[in-house]
Amino acid sequence: MIIIIIIIIIIIIIIIIIIIIIIIIIIIIIIIIPVIIRATGTISKAFRKYVNNIPGNHEVKELQKTAILGTAHILRKVLT
């Protein structure tokens, strides 16, 4: 009898943990910061505002350079 009660309690705890994880995932999806750099390195007008929401020091020119170099790398792989 006690073992059944313990199993039921464990199942309830697992369900609660799953619900909490689902809630956290929903919150993360809602608060996604739309930071997109196009393949050519161009950015949107609101890009700097979104980048400021990300912790740390980010230089726009360095991010653009990384995007362009990444695009060049992909093109070299595909075209050779």
Contacts in CASP RR format, 6 or more apart in sequence:
PFRMAT RR
TARGET T0000
AUTHOR 0000-0000-0000
METHOD contacts of the structure
MODEL  1
MIIIIIIIIIIIIIIIIIIIIIIIIIIIIIIIIPVIIRATGTISKAFRKY
VNNIPGNHEVKELQKTAILGTAHILRKVLT
33 50 0 8 1.000
33 53 0 8 1.000
33 54 0 8 1.000
34 50 0 8 1.000
35 47 0 8 1.000
35 50 0 8 1.000
35 51 0 8 1.000
35 54 0 8 1.000
36 43 0 8 1.000
36 44 0 8 1.000
36 47 0 8 1.000
37 43 0 8 1.000
37 47 0 8 1.000
37 63 0 8 1.000
37 64 0 8 1.000
37 66 0 8 1.000
37 67 0 8 1.000
38 67 0 8 1.000
39 67 0 8 1.000
39 68 0 8 1.000
39 71 0 8 1.000
40 68 0 8 1.000
40 71 0 8 1.000
41 64 0 8 1.000
41 67 0 8 1.000
41 68 0 8 1.000
41 71 0 8 1.000
42 64 0 8 1.000
43 60 0 8 1.000
43 64 0 8 1.000
47 60 0 8 1.000
48 60 0 8 1.000
51 58 0 8 1.000
51 60 0 8 1.000
51 63 0 8 1.000
END
